Amino acid sequence: MASGSNWLSGVNVVLVMAYGSLVFVLLFIFVKRQIMRFAMKSRRGPHVPVGHNAPKDLKEEIDIRLSRVQDIKYEPQLLADDDARLLQLETQGNQSCYNYLYRMKALDAIRASEIPFHSEGRHPRSLMGKNFRSYLLDLRNTSTPFKGVRKALIDTLLDGYETARYGTGGQ
């Protein structure tokens, strides 16, 4: 009986070593695969500078043009006068599901108003990146036709503007 137990313990040792080797090989393959996957992903990642292998003049031109992109401020007209969605608005009886159309019309109306959105003689543009409330209050304090406008009227306009721009339409 003693020799049978020694034989089983030898088989157990061999099996443990085989299983250990198998686990080691599988872990090695998995880790190598993950390392290669992350290495390939990082080569195409966003941290590589634009124009990395380009000549110096081309790099400078790319940087200049990319810096100009931040100065572009344009907000298009949201609804054209002949937009099909406006025709749906006039024919449908349930107006509550079309709140976004009223909001778009309100934003277009503010942009088309006589509020001077232009600066330094440029074309009219939106106040993207500026505080609309402080702009209107400054406009009231300068020598423009809006000099005597009451603050309550400006607050009403701004509440409507903020509801149209960010609100959900009071569902």
Backbone bond lengths (Angstrom), bond angles and torsions (degrees), N, CA, C in turn:
res aa  C-N    CA-C-N  psi(-1)  N-CA   C-N-CA  omega(-1)  CA-C   N-CA-C  phi
1 M - - - 1.424 - - 1.514 111.75 -
2 A 1.294 115.40 -32.51 1.454 119.86 179.29 1.517 111.25 -65.19
3 S 1.357 116.22 -37.24 1.459 118.15 179.63 1.523 111.33 -69.96
4 G 1.342 119.21 -30.00 1.468 122.66 177.93 1.517 111.62 -68.96
5 S 1.320 116.61 -37.40 1.457 119.32 179.54 1.525 111.36 -71.91
6 N 1.349 117.30 -32.80 1.464 120.21 175.62 1.525 111.13 -67.37
7 W 1.341 114.68 -38.30 1.467 118.44 179.53 1.524 110.25 -65.35
8 L 1.345 118.83 -40.62 1.457 122.17 179.30 1.525 110.85 -67.76
9 S 1.285 117.64 -37.40 1.455 119.04 179.48 1.526 110.59 -68.23
10 G 1.326 118.37 -34.79 1.468 120.95 176.10 1.519 111.50 -65.90
11 V 1.328 116.97 -40.47 1.470 121.42 176.53 1.524 109.54 -64.85
12 N 1.307 116.32 -40.77 1.469 120.02 178.62 1.526 111.07 -61.86
13 V 1.296 117.16 -41.57 1.464 120.74 179.37 1.523 110.16 -63.21
14 V 1.329 116.75 -43.71 1.472 120.35 179.62 1.528 110.42 -64.56
15 L 1.331 117.75 -42.29 1.467 120.95 179.15 1.532 111.34 -64.52
16 V 1.303 117.77 -42.36 1.468 121.05 178.46 1.521 110.09 -62.27
17 M 1.320 117.13 -42.24 1.470 120.08 178.46 1.529 110.91 -65.70
18 A 1.337 118.05 -38.60 1.467 121.30 179.47 1.531 110.36 -66.39
19 Y 1.336 115.95 -46.17 1.459 119.14 178.29 1.531 111.27 -63.85
20 G 1.291 117.78 -39.88 1.469 121.44 177.47 1.513 111.36 -62.50
21 S 1.322 116.88 -42.00 1.468 120.51 178.15 1.520 110.72 -65.19
22 L 1.338 116.94 -41.34 1.462 121.09 179.44 1.528 110.86 -62.85
23 V 1.317 116.93 -44.93 1.472 120.72 177.99 1.520 110.21 -62.75
24 F 1.313 118.14 -42.36 1.462 121.67 179.01 1.528 111.00 -61.66
25 V 1.329 118.00 -43.99 1.473 121.65 179.85 1.524 110.50 -64.94
26 L 1.332 117.29 -43.67 1.469 120.25 179.19 1.527 111.34 -64.25
27 L 1.317 117.54 -42.53 1.464 119.97 177.14 1.523 111.38 -63.84
28 F 1.312 117.33 -39.73 1.461 121.10 178.21 1.525 110.67 -61.59
29 I 1.333 117.14 -45.44 1.470 120.79 179.48 1.526 110.31 -63.77
30 F 1.322 117.61 -43.48 1.460 121.12 -179.47 1.526 111.54 -63.71
31 V 1.320 117.32 -46.30 1.466 121.04 -179.06 1.523 110.45 -64.92
32 K 1.319 117.61 -41.57 1.460 120.57 178.99 1.528 110.54 -63.05
33 R 1.319 116.44 -40.42 1.467 120.78 179.16 1.530 110.80 -64.07
34 Q 1.324 116.98 -43.26 1.461 120.28 179.68 1.529 111.33 -65.98
35 I 1.311 116.87 -40.71 1.465 120.16 178.88 1.521 110.09 -62.64
36 M 1.307 117.64 -44.14 1.466 120.66 179.34 1.526 110.94 -65.90
37 R 1.321 116.46 -37.69 1.464 120.28 179.68 1.526 110.77 -63.25
38 F 1.318 117.66 -46.79 1.461 120.51 179.75 1.522 111.58 -69.96
39 A 1.308 117.64 -33.17 1.462 120.27 178.21 1.521 110.49 -66.69
40 M 1.317 117.84 -40.05 1.465 120.93 178.94 1.523 110.67 -69.54
41 K 1.322 116.39 -36.94 1.458 119.94 -179.26 1.526 110.76 -68.70
42 S 1.310 117.68 -37.80 1.459 120.31 -176.11 1.521 112.01 -71.72
43 R 1.311 118.53 -24.39 1.469 119.67 178.13 1.515 111.37 -66.92
44 R 1.325 116.23 -33.38 1.454 120.39 -178.24 1.522 111.73 -97.59
45 G 1.304 118.60 9.66 1.451 122.55 -173.63 1.519 113.16 -71.50
46 P 1.329 116.38 168.94 1.455 121.43 -176.91 1.521 114.04 -74.50
47 H 1.325 118.30 -9.45 1.459 119.23 -177.74 1.521 112.62 -79.64
48 V 1.319 117.35 -7.48 1.463 120.02 177.03 1.527 107.16 -75.91
49 P 1.323 119.43 126.22 1.460 120.57 -178.26 1.528 111.85 -64.37
50 V 1.330 114.56 148.10 1.457 120.15 178.85 1.519 108.35 -68.25
51 G 1.310 116.26 134.08 1.460 120.89 -178.64 1.507 112.36 73.30
52 H 1.300 117.29 37.16 1.467 122.76 -174.05 1.529 112.33 -57.28
53 N 1.308 117.81 -45.85 1.463 121.16 -178.10 1.528 112.60 -101.97
54 A 1.321 117.41 14.72 1.464 121.13 -177.26 1.528 110.40 -83.53
55 P 1.331 116.42 159.71 1.467 119.46 174.45 1.534 111.17 -63.74
56 K 1.320 116.36 161.89 1.463 122.01 -174.34 1.528 111.80 -60.98
57 D 1.333 117.86 -42.03 1.465 120.59 -179.76 1.525 111.18 -62.39
58 L 1.319 116.06 -41.98 1.459 119.98 179.77 1.529 110.85 -66.97
59 K 1.321 117.95 -38.03 1.469 121.14 176.69 1.525 110.89 -60.95
60 E 1.324 116.44 -44.06 1.464 120.28 179.76 1.522 110.85 -64.21
61 E 1.327 117.38 -40.90 1.460 121.10 178.62 1.531 110.68 -63.99
62 I 1.314 116.46 -40.76 1.467 120.54 178.16 1.525 110.08 -63.45
63 D 1.326 117.73 -44.13 1.467 120.96 179.35 1.525 111.58 -62.81
64 I 1.330 116.77 -40.64 1.466 120.38 179.32 1.521 110.21 -62.82
65 R 1.323 116.61 -46.48 1.465 119.60 -178.16 1.526 112.10 -68.70
66 L 1.319 117.32 -35.48 1.460 119.16 177.09 1.526 111.75 -68.67
67 S 1.320 117.48 -32.74 1.465 119.30 177.85 1.528 111.11 -71.31
68 R 1.322 117.68 -27.12 1.468 120.85 177.08 1.519 111.88 -70.79
69 V 1.307 117.77 -25.82 1.461 121.18 -178.19 1.525 110.74 -61.05
70 Q 1.314 118.10 -34.64 1.459 121.06 -179.56 1.521 112.03 -67.08
71 D 1.319 117.94 -22.35 1.456 120.97 -179.39 1.522 112.78 -86.15
72 I 1.316 118.81 -9.37 1.457 121.65 -178.95 1.519 108.21 -76.82
73 K 1.315 115.45 120.91 1.453 121.13 178.84 1.521 107.01 -132.48
74 Y 1.298 115.78 111.20 1.454 120.56 -178.60 1.511 108.49 -144.81
75 E 1.292 115.39 132.23 1.451 120.59 176.27 1.523 106.94 -127.07
76 P 1.321 118.73 111.75 1.464 121.30 -173.35 1.519 112.19 -72.78
77 Q 1.330 114.55 165.58 1.454 119.70 173.47 1.522 107.59 -68.55
78 L 1.312 116.18 130.95 1.461 120.04 -173.17 1.521 112.95 -79.80
79 L 1.329 117.25 -38.49 1.461 121.18 -179.80 1.523 109.58 -129.75
80 A 1.313 116.58 126.95 1.462 120.35 173.26 1.532 108.05 -79.26
81 D 1.334 115.89 161.53 1.465 119.47 -178.46 1.525 112.22 -65.12
82 D 1.318 117.41 -30.10 1.465 120.96 -178.13 1.530 112.14 -103.51
83 D 1.316 116.89 26.87 1.465 121.22 -179.02 1.530 109.95 -67.58
84 A 1.317 116.29 136.56 1.471 121.24 -178.31 1.523 111.58 -64.72
85 R 1.316 117.60 -27.33 1.467 120.16 179.68 1.523 111.40 -67.37
86 L 1.338 117.29 -30.47 1.463 119.69 176.89 1.518 110.76 -69.00
87 L 1.327 116.79 -35.10 1.463 119.73 176.85 1.525 110.48 -66.35
88 Q 1.325 117.68 -37.70 1.463 120.86 175.26 1.522 110.34 -62.83
89 L 1.301 115.93 -37.38 1.460 121.10 -178.03 1.522 110.64 -63.88
90 E 1.336 116.35 -38.54 1.461 119.94 -178.07 1.522 111.98 -76.28
91 T 1.330 118.22 -28.60 1.461 120.21 -176.41 1.523 113.28 -90.40
92 Q 1.319 118.60 -26.92 1.464 121.30 -176.95 1.523 110.38 -78.31
93 G 1.323 115.48 146.30 1.455 120.43 177.37 1.515 112.23 -86.16
94 N 1.325 117.64 -32.68 1.464 121.81 -178.00 1.523 108.93 -87.09
95 Q 1.313 116.37 105.88 1.460 120.70 -175.58 1.523 112.76 -88.91
96 S 1.327 118.23 -16.90 1.463 119.57 -172.05 1.522 112.81 -67.79
97 C 1.334 118.64 -26.91 1.461 119.09 -179.16 1.528 111.61 -83.02
98 Y 1.321 117.56 -3.31 1.461 120.94 -179.75 1.528 111.89 -110.73
99 N 1.336 117.03 26.84 1.464 120.56 -179.55 1.517 111.69 -58.98
100 Y 1.323 117.51 -34.15 1.462 120.10 -178.28 1.526 111.11 -63.85
101 L 1.338 117.60 -29.66 1.467 119.63 177.92 1.528 110.69 -69.17
102 Y 1.325 116.59 -41.11 1.460 119.48 176.98 1.525 110.71 -63.98
103 R 1.328 116.55 -38.58 1.462 119.67 178.03 1.521 110.47 -64.34
104 M 1.336 117.20 -41.64 1.466 120.55 178.94 1.526 110.47 -64.80
105 K 1.335 116.93 -40.27 1.466 120.12 178.09 1.527 110.95 -63.92
106 A 1.330 116.57 -38.86 1.467 119.97 -179.78 1.527 110.96 -65.31
107 L 1.325 117.37 -42.39 1.466 119.81 178.96 1.520 111.30 -66.08
108 D 1.332 117.43 -38.81 1.465 119.97 176.17 1.525 111.05 -65.59
109 A 1.339 117.05 -37.18 1.463 120.41 179.95 1.526 111.20 -66.84
110 I 1.318 117.78 -38.99 1.469 120.02 177.80 1.518 110.09 -65.50
111 R 1.325 116.35 -40.47 1.460 119.79 179.78 1.532 111.21 -67.35
112 A 1.347 116.84 -32.25 1.464 120.62 -178.85 1.527 112.34 -87.64
113 S 1.329 118.04 -1.98 1.462 120.69 -178.62 1.527 110.45 -71.72
114 E 1.311 115.15 -179.59 1.463 119.99 -178.22 1.525 112.57 -88.39
115 I 1.303 117.69 12.46 1.464 120.72 175.77 1.524 107.38 -69.87
116 P 1.320 117.93 124.87 1.479 119.50 -176.01 1.526 111.86 -74.44
117 F 1.321 115.54 98.61 1.459 120.98 179.28 1.514 111.98 -87.15
118 H 1.315 117.87 -0.20 1.463 119.12 -176.76 1.522 109.70 -92.35
119 S 1.312 113.82 154.89 1.460 119.57 176.63 1.515 108.65 -134.64
120 E 1.299 116.31 140.73 1.456 123.27 180.00 1.525 112.38 55.52
121 G 1.337 117.22 37.31 1.454 120.30 174.78 1.518 114.95 73.09
122 R 1.311 118.18 11.97 1.461 119.96 179.16 1.521 109.96 -80.51
123 H 1.315 114.62 178.15 1.457 119.81 177.36 1.522 109.69 -68.52
124 P 1.329 117.19 154.57 1.466 118.97 178.10 1.521 111.13 -59.16
125 R 1.306 114.16 138.42 1.463 118.76 179.00 1.518 108.48 -146.05
126 S 1.270 115.67 166.38 1.457 121.03 -179.58 1.522 110.00 -74.90
127 L 1.295 115.71 167.82 1.461 121.11 178.77 1.514 110.69 -94.17
128 M 1.302 116.93 43.28 1.462 119.85 -179.39 1.521 108.55 -62.26
129 G 1.315 115.53 131.15 1.453 120.38 178.52 1.517 113.52 85.94
130 K 1.319 118.31 0.07 1.463 120.80 178.32 1.523 108.91 -119.48
131 N 1.314 115.97 162.87 1.449 121.93 176.95 1.527 107.80 -88.38
132 F 1.327 116.35 114.98 1.462 121.61 -175.33 1.523 110.99 -64.52
133 R 1.336 117.44 -38.14 1.464 120.80 -179.54 1.532 110.86 -63.23
134 S 1.332 117.05 -47.93 1.467 118.97 -179.39 1.528 110.69 -67.19
135 Y 1.335 117.48 -32.86 1.461 120.18 177.70 1.527 110.62 -63.41
136 L 1.341 117.12 -45.32 1.465 119.28 -179.55 1.525 111.77 -68.20
137 L 1.325 117.18 -36.52 1.467 118.79 177.48 1.527 110.84 -67.96
138 D 1.327 117.91 -37.82 1.467 120.79 174.97 1.520 110.81 -65.55
139 L 1.320 116.15 -36.96 1.461 121.02 179.43 1.524 110.20 -65.85
140 R 1.326 116.86 -34.06 1.460 121.44 178.33 1.525 110.94 -69.52
141 N 1.330 117.09 -29.94 1.462 120.84 -176.99 1.521 113.16 -88.13
142 T 1.324 118.80 -12.07 1.465 120.72 -179.71 1.516 110.09 -90.37
143 S 1.315 115.88 179.00 1.469 120.59 -178.19 1.526 109.66 -90.13
144 T 1.303 116.14 68.50 1.461 122.51 176.27 1.518 107.92 -121.50
145 P 1.313 118.20 171.64 1.471 119.28 176.84 1.527 113.28 -61.32
146 F 1.316 118.03 -12.40 1.458 121.64 -179.29 1.523 112.20 -92.74
147 K 1.329 117.61 14.09 1.463 121.59 -172.98 1.530 112.72 -62.03
148 G 1.298 118.70 -39.66 1.462 120.69 -174.76 1.515 115.03 -96.91
149 V 1.292 118.90 13.80 1.464 121.33 -176.50 1.528 109.72 -69.74
150 R 1.344 115.29 135.82 1.461 120.14 -179.22 1.524 110.74 -69.91
151 K 1.326 115.50 148.19 1.464 120.93 179.74 1.520 110.99 -66.07
152 A 1.333 118.12 -32.07 1.470 121.07 179.19 1.530 110.77 -64.02
153 L 1.336 116.63 -36.92 1.466 120.18 177.95 1.527 110.77 -67.33
154 I 1.329 116.45 -40.38 1.470 120.19 177.33 1.525 110.09 -64.74
155 D 1.341 117.23 -40.71 1.467 120.08 178.40 1.524 111.53 -63.28
156 T 1.337 116.99 -39.71 1.465 120.34 177.83 1.521 110.90 -64.09
157 L 1.330 116.37 -43.97 1.466 120.48 178.31 1.525 110.76 -61.89
158 L 1.318 116.71 -43.77 1.464 120.29 -178.48 1.524 112.34 -68.64
159 D 1.335 117.39 -36.11 1.464 119.11 176.30 1.524 110.66 -63.44
160 G 1.326 116.48 -41.96 1.463 119.76 176.67 1.513 112.09 -65.24
161 Y 1.329 116.28 -40.03 1.468 120.47 178.99 1.523 111.06 -63.81
162 E 1.331 116.86 -45.94 1.466 119.88 -179.04 1.525 111.73 -67.57
163 T 1.336 117.40 -34.93 1.462 119.83 175.55 1.521 110.35 -66.08
164 A 1.333 116.63 -40.92 1.465 119.91 179.92 1.519 111.20 -69.24
165 R 1.304 117.05 -37.89 1.465 119.25 -175.47 1.524 112.92 -80.86
166 Y 1.325 117.54 -41.55 1.459 120.24 -172.34 1.525 114.09 -117.34
167 G 1.312 117.87 -17.27 1.460 120.89 -173.15 1.513 113.40 -76.87
168 T 1.321 114.02 171.83 1.459 119.77 179.64 1.512 111.61 -102.47
169 G 1.301 118.20 0.48 1.453 120.52 177.10 1.515 113.99 88.98
170 G 1.315 118.58 13.75 1.464 121.96 176.07 1.512 113.55 64.21
171 Q 1.294 117.32 51.48 1.459 119.98 -176.83 1.468 109.97 -70.44
